[in-house]
Amino acid sequence: MLDAISQMARPAADKIFKTPFIRVVSHHDADGITACGIICHALLRRKVHFQATIVSNLDPSIEAILDPAVPVIFCDMGSGQPDIVNKYDAIILDHHVPVGEHKNIQVNPHLIGIDGGSELSGSGVAYALARIMGDNVDLAGLAISGAIGDKQKMAGPNKDILDEAIKNGVITIQKGLKLGMGPLEKVLEYSIDPYFSFSGKQKETEEFLKEMGLSGNIEALSQDDLKRLGSALSLLLLKKSPPDSVDALFGDIYILNKELIKDVYDFTNTVNSCGKMGTPGLGLEVCLRHEASLREAEEKRFSYARQILDALHDAVGRVKDMGWIRYIDIQSSDVTGAIASTVIRYILPDKPLIVLNTEDGKVKVSARGTPQQIKQGLDLSAALRESAGIAGGSGGGHKIASGAAIPVGRQPEFLERLNTIVGRQISGQV
């Protein structure tokens, strides 16, 4: 499957080889930044001059920084915004469901029947292009990190990338607790996925570890201590969360042998935090293996986790139920997606969750569902696209995770419409 995506990317590679200078525009989450990192590495190695820009969303404001006469690569965005990207001489490397008519080169797994929502991320699409631009197999770890950031499965093309990375020594797999590395008290206190009852609470975390008789770095624990810790954490999760929440705790740990941060979860969270904390360039520098940026970037990881946990503790008590959906209206910076993902997975998993955040004169929306709700007919991408459009905004994404932006004051209209659409989807009327 990966070879098929790379063949689809052949016209993009041919175009890049003929271009002396190109712009790169990518999304500011882990998948978008790792996708940008892959493309920047590939361009540097081909000695193609470029300028990279990372943005929170693709809207008409992009016109202020792009020249229609200069070719541009859109990473992890563009397939759902033909009205914008068609204004440029563009290459679109995306995994979101394509919408409308496109005149540009588009590399997207959906175009050949592969699910971009679960089996290939934006960084995976970027890697599919990079592997035919030269010897770039060492970048496979970035692609796997992007897939992890988008909560994707290691199936289809993602599995192909992982296998290629393992074969070439780029990734090593270990079995264990998917919590990252470092001091136990810090790893557990700042854990969001999985989310524990003591997450964000220093004293409760210390009390838990004292009762367990554990200390030191998590990677230094004996196998017996790791088993004891895993069993205790599993019991905590199962008290409040569905059985599959334990999947976030145990499993394969990917060691990124070519990257500055070796544990894939630490790497992904660090890059994502840089993007969400307003310093996406710092996350890109980590992807480009600039050691001087590492310490500041890792500090962003913990700062962003604290921001999420503080907002989460405040938000949980203000969840409102509309029948088919639940929603939370928060007043915080860019944590809507993280709160939505955490609440629906570990706290209230039975209905789709919508998080609204008013910032910079508009309302940002993050919506999350569960695999079970998808099986029942939920499609948040379609639901947000329609409801946001009616409320004077725009939206889209994946069936299970989607986003939107709407004007301030249109929230009631948006939510009522969204509740109706989701109700029709889940009840089989759509």
C-alpha positions in Angstrom: 0.0 0.0 0.0 2.8 2.4 0.8 4.3 1.8 -2.7 0.9 2.8 -4.2 1.0 6.1 -2.3 4.6 6.7 -3.4 3.6 6.1 -7.0 0.8 8.6 -6.6 3.4 11.0 -5.4 5.6 10.6 -8.4 4.2 13.7 -10.2 4.8 15.7 -7.0 8.5 14.6 -6.9 9.0 15.4 -10.6 7.6 18.9 -10.0 9.8 19.5 -7.0 12.9 18.4 -8.9 12.2 21.1 -11.5 11.5 23.9 -8.9 14.4 26.1 -7.7 12.3 27.5 -4.8 9.2 26.3 -3.1 7.0 27.2 -0.1 5.9 24.6 2.5 2.8 25.2 4.6 1.8 22.7 7.3 -0.5 22.2 10.3 0.6 22.9 13.8 -0.1 19.6 15.5 2.3 16.6 15.8 1.3 15.1 12.5 1.6 18.4 10.6 5.0 19.4 12.2 6.5 15.9 11.5 5.1 16.0 8.0 6.8 19.4 7.5 10.0 18.0 9.0 10.1 15.1 6.6 9.6 17.4 3.6 12.2 19.9 4.9 14.8 17.1 5.2 14.0 15.8 1.7 14.2 19.3 0.2 17.5 20.0 2.0 19.0 16.8 0.7 18.0 17.6 -2.9 19.3 21.2 -2.4 15.9 22.7 -3.2 15.5 26.1 -1.6 12.4 26.5 0.5 10.6 28.5 3.2 8.4 26.6 5.7 5.5 28.1 7.6 3.3 26.3 10.2 -0.2 27.5 10.8 -3.1 26.5 13.1 -5.6 26.2 10.2 -5.9 26.9 6.5 -8.1 29.9 5.8 -8.1 32.9 3.5 -5.6 34.7 5.8 -2.9 32.5 4.2 -3.0 34.9 1.2 -1.0 37.4 3.3 2.0 35.1 3.3 1.8 33.2 0.0 2.6 34.4 -3.5 0.4 32.8 -6.2 3.5 32.8 -8.5 5.5 30.6 -6.2 4.8 26.8 -5.9 3.7 25.6 -2.5 3.5 22.3 -0.7 0.5 22.0 1.7 1.1 19.3 4.3 -1.6 17.7 6.4 -4.1 20.2 5.0 -5.6 21.3 1.7 -7.8 18.4 0.6 -10.8 20.0 2.3 -10.2 23.6 1.1 -10.2 23.6 -2.7 -11.4 27.2 -2.7 -8.1 28.2 -1.1 -5.5 25.8 -2.5 -6.8 26.2 -6.1 -5.5 29.8 -6.1 -1.9 28.4 -6.0 0.5 26.2 -8.0 0.3 23.6 -5.3 1.2 20.1 -4.2 -1.3 18.8 -1.6 0.0 16.1 0.8 -3.0 15.3 2.9 -5.0 12.5 4.5 -8.3 14.2 5.2 -11.3 13.4 3.1 -11.1 15.3 -0.2 -13.9 17.8 -0.8 -14.8 19.5 -4.1 -12.8 19.9 -7.3 -9.0 20.2 -7.2 -6.8 21.4 -10.0 -3.5 20.7 -8.3 -1.4 17.6 -7.7 -3.0 15.8 -4.8 -1.5 12.9 -2.9 -4.1 11.5 -0.6 -4.8 7.9 0.5 -8.6 8.3 0.2 -8.1 8.7 -3.6 -7.1 5.1 -3.9 -9.4 3.6 -1.3 -7.2 3.8 1.8 -8.6 5.2 5.0 -6.6 8.3 5.8 -8.4 8.6 9.2 -6.8 5.5 10.6 -4.2 4.0 8.3 -2.1 6.9 7.0 -1.4 10.3 8.5 -0.2 13.5 6.9 3.3 12.7 7.9 2.9 9.2 6.3 1.9 10.9 3.0 4.9 13.2 3.3 7.2 10.1 3.9 5.6 8.3 0.8 6.9 11.3 -1.3 10.2 11.6 0.5 11.1 7.9 -0.1 11.1 8.5 -3.9 13.0 11.7 -3.6 16.1 10.0 -2.4 17.5 7.8 0.5 15.2 9.1 3.2 14.3 5.9 5.1 15.8 7.5 8.3 12.7 9.8 8.3 10.3 6.9 8.8 10.4 7.5 12.6 8.9 11.0 12.0 6.1 9.4 10.0 5.3 7.0 12.8 5.3 9.8 15.3 2.8 11.7 13.2 0.6 8.7 13.0 0.8 8.2 16.8 -0.1 11.9 17.2 -3.2 11.4 15.2 -4.1 8.2 17.2 -3.8 6.0 14.2 -3.5 2.2 13.9 -0.3 0.5 12.7 -2.3 -1.0 9.8 -2.2 -0.6 6.0 0.4 1.9 4.9 1.3 2.8 8.5 2.3 -0.8 9.0 4.4 -0.7 5.8 6.3 2.4 7.1 6.8 0.7 10.5 8.1 -2.5 8.8 10.4 -0.5 6.6 11.7 1.4 9.6 12.4 -1.7 11.6 14.1 -3.4 8.7 16.5 -0.5 8.3 17.2 0.0 12.0 15.3 3.3 12.2 12.9 2.0 14.9 13.2 -0.7 17.5 10.2 -2.1 19.3 10.0 -2.9 23.0 7.0 -4.1 25.0 5.9 -2.3 28.1 4.1 0.7 29.5 3.5 3.5 27.0 4.2 6.3 29.4 7.4 7.7 28.1 10.7 8.0 30.0 12.0 9.9 32.9 11.3 10.3 36.7 8.3 8.3 37.8 6.6 11.1 39.7 6.9 13.5 36.7 5.9 10.9 34.1 2.7 10.0 36.0 1.8 13.4 37.3 1.8 14.8 33.7 0.2 11.8 32.1 -2.8 12.7 29.9 -3.1 9.7 27.7 -3.7 7.6 29.6 -5.4 9.9 32.1 -5.4 8.7 35.8 -7.3 10.0 38.8 -4.1 11.6 40.1 -3.0 13.2 36.7 -2.1 16.8 37.3 -2.0 16.4 41.1 1.5 16.2 42.6 0.6 15.2 46.1 -1.7 12.4 45.0 0.9 11.1 42.5 3.5 11.1 45.3 1.2 9.2 47.6 0.4 6.6 44.9 4.1 6.0 44.4 4.8 5.9 48.1 2.2 3.2 48.5 3.7 1.3 45.6 7.2 1.7 47.1 8.5 2.9 43.8 10.9 5.7 42.8 13.5 6.6 40.2 13.3 6.7 36.4 10.6 4.5 34.9 13.1 3.0 32.4 15.3 1.8 35.3 12.5 -0.2 37.0 12.9 -4.0 37.2 10.5 -6.2 35.3 8.7 -7.1 38.5 8.3 -3.5 39.5 7.0 -2.6 36.0 4.4 -5.4 36.3 3.3 -4.2 39.7 3.0 -0.7 38.5 1.1 -1.7 35.3 -1.4 -3.8 37.3 -2.1 -0.9 39.7 -2.5 1.6 36.9 -4.8 -0.7 35.0 -7.1 -1.0 38.0 -7.2 2.7 38.4 -8.2 3.1 34.7 -10.9 0.4 34.8 -12.6 2.1 37.8 -13.8 5.0 35.6 -12.9 4.2 31.9 -14.0 1.6 29.4 -12.0 -1.6 29.1 -10.2 -0.5 25.9 -8.7 2.4 27.8 -6.0 0.0 29.1 -4.8 -0.2 25.5 -3.3 3.3 26.0 -1.2 1.9 28.9 0.3 -1.4 27.6 1.7 -2.3 24.2 4.5 -1.6 21.7 6.9 1.1 22.6 8.7 2.5 19.5 12.3 3.6 20.0 13.3 6.2 17.4 16.9 5.4 16.9 17.6 8.4 14.5 15.8 11.1 16.5 16.9 13.3 19.4 14.1 12.0 21.7 14.1 8.2 21.6 10.6 7.3 23.0 8.0 7.9 20.4 5.4 9.2 22.9 7.8 11.7 24.4 8.8 12.8 20.9 5.2 13.1 19.7 4.1 15.0 22.8 7.1 17.3 22.6 6.6 18.3 19.0 2.8 18.7 19.5 3.3 20.8 22.6 5.6 23.2 20.7 2.9 23.7 18.0 0.1 24.2 20.5 2.2 26.6 22.7 2.8 28.9 19.8 6.3 27.8 19.0 5.8 25.4 16.1 9.3 26.3 14.7 10.8 24.8 17.9 9.0 21.6 17.2 10.2 21.6 13.6 13.8 22.1 14.9 13.4 19.0 16.9 12.3 17.1 13.8 15.3 18.6 12.0 17.6 17.2 14.8 18.9 20.5 16.1 20.2 19.5 19.5 20.4 23.1 20.8 16.6 23.3 20.7 15.9 20.1 22.6 15.8 21.4 26.2 13.5 24.3 25.5 11.2 22.0 23.5 11.0 19.5 26.3 10.0 22.3 28.7 7.2 23.1 26.4 5.9 19.5 26.7 5.5 19.8 30.5 4.1 23.4 30.2 1.5 22.3 27.7 0.6 19.2 29.8 0.0 21.4 32.8 -2.1 23.8 30.8 -4.3 20.8 29.6 -4.6 19.3 33.0 -5.6 22.6 34.7 -8.2 23.3 32.0 -9.4 19.7 32.1 -10.0 19.7 35.9 -12.0 22.9 35.5 -13.9 21.7 32.4 -15.2 18.4 33.7 -17.6 20.0 36.1 -19.1 22.1 33.3 -20.1 19.4 30.8 -23.6 19.9 29.4 -25.8 17.3 27.8 -27.9 18.0 24.7 -29.3 14.5 24.1 -27.1 13.1 21.3 -24.0 15.1 22.1 -22.3 16.6 25.1 -20.4 19.9 25.0 -18.0 22.0 27.1 -17.5 25.7 26.7 -14.0 26.6 27.9 -11.9 29.8 28.1 -8.4 28.6 27.5 -5.8 28.6 24.8 -5.2 25.8 22.3 -6.2 22.8 24.4 -9.7 22.0 22.9 -8.6 18.9 21.1 -6.7 17.4 24.0 -9.6 18.0 26.4 -12.1 16.5 24.0 -9.9 13.4 23.5 -9.3 12.9 27.2 -12.8 13.3 28.4 -14.4 11.0 25.8 -11.8 8.3 26.3 -11.4 8.3 30.0 -14.4 10.1 31.6 -17.6 10.3 29.5 -17.3 7.8 26.6 -20.9 7.2 25.8 -21.7 10.3 23.6 -19.7 12.4 21.1 -18.1 15.3 22.9 -17.8 18.9 21.6 -15.4 21.4 23.1 -15.8 25.1 22.3 -13.1 27.7 22.9 -13.5 31.4 22.2 -10.3 33.0 21.2 -9.2 35.8 18.9 -12.7 36.8 18.0 -13.9 33.3 16.9 -15.0 30.1 18.4 -12.7 27.1 17.9 -14.4 23.7 18.0 -13.0 20.3 18.6 -15.2 17.2 18.3 -14.4 13.6 19.3 -16.2 10.3 19.0 -15.4 6.7 19.7 -15.0 3.7 17.4 -18.3 2.3 18.6 -20.1 5.5 17.7 -18.5 5.3 14.2 -19.9 1.8 13.8 -23.4 3.3 14.7 -23.1 5.8 11.9 -21.3 8.8 13.4 -19.4 11.0 11.0 -18.2 14.1 12.8 -16.4 15.4 9.6 -19.7 15.7 7.7 -21.6 16.8 10.8 -19.2 19.7 11.6 -18.9 20.7 8.0 -22.7 21.2 7.7 -23.4 22.6 11.2 -20.5 25.0 11.1 -21.4 26.2 7.6 -25.0 27.0 8.7 -23.5 29.0 11.6 -21.3 31.0 9.2 -18.1 29.1 9.8 -16.3 26.1 8.4 -15.4 22.6 9.6 -14.2 19.1 8.7 -11.7 16.5 9.4 -12.2 12.8 10.2 -15.3 10.8 11.2 -13.9 10.2 14.7 -12.1 13.5 15.2 -13.0 16.8 13.6 -12.7 20.5 14.1 -14.4 23.8 13.1 -14.3 27.5 13.5 -17.5 29.6 13.8 -18.2 33.3 14.6 -18.7 34.4 18.2 -22.4 34.3 19.1 -23.4 31.5 16.8 -22.7 28.7 19.3 -26.4 27.9 20.1 -27.3 27.6 16.4 -24.3 25.5 15.7 -24.8 23.1 18.7 -28.5 22.7 18.0 -27.9 21.8 14.4 -25.0 19.5 15.3 -27.1 17.7 17.9 -29.8 17.1 15.3 -27.3 15.8 12.6 -25.5 13.5 15.0 -28.9 12.1 16.2 -29.9 11.3 12.7 -26.5 9.7 12.0 -26.5 7.4 15.0 -30.2 6.5 14.8 -29.7 5.4 11.2 -31.6 8.2 9.4 -28.5 9.3 7.4 
